[in-house]
């Protein structure tokens, strides 16, 4: 069964959210991307950067399944073989290379001749935003800004932020030399400033062009390794250009009202100009 | 939340037993599995502040699981 819905909020350049029942990664990811007509967009794209969620060297659903990323890559190459693809990540709980190796991403990169980037060794850009809530000055990987950016999170609850989906996935782009050190996690500074504020700022600095949620299994209660898996599995792939709407759908599937998820509420309010100094009017 | 206090007390006992080498690996594994379940249950009814505290406890438990190389956890 394939469901698609149109919303009238244009956070990104389109507003259709595709929700496809999972059969296997290749056919389900492809079906979702067909619904949103990604094929058409690929004609004018030369570089793509894909950001999975590899929190640590732990199996899915704690992390994005490498087979989901492979399905995205196959779809891209099938429709435009000239595109240069990179995968980027900065793991929270271990060295990023450890996650890449353990979860099969290095092997994937060799198979398709794509680049694997570690946020902690990328060239960084310094950006500023006077209206930021937590980071008026920020350092982010240069590669994210000159390519088509795809966020591919795993469908998960988060102990602190309720859900961790496409928008929150951007935390893994903060280099540890600037954002580590608050406690042992590599991007732990976001806990010092407030995770929801950090997510809000990151999504003002970086525009997610496409958000694809790997909802094959789903994890509830906690985002950490060893969290509880949904049984039966959620068996879904969700995709859309409007990252906020895709995350709202993901939150709903996880059993939450999006209005109860602070960062979704803040970003939604900012789009409706209802946010002032980090507080919803 | 008294449940968090219960969990912390229980964790302190586990840590003490570890430091005094009173555990067989099987016993430690059983206790860790059980306290993980207790934390997960507590998360379900916790408010935001309590969730932050429970998150720290889960991370501590995960550290123990990793340190003692529980295969079911690491795979």
Interface residues (C-beta under 8 A of the other chain):
Chain A: X59 X159 X160 X221 X222 X224 X225 X226 X227 X228
Chain B: X36 X40 X43 X44 X48 X51 X52 X54 X55 X58 X59 X61 X62 X65 X73 X75
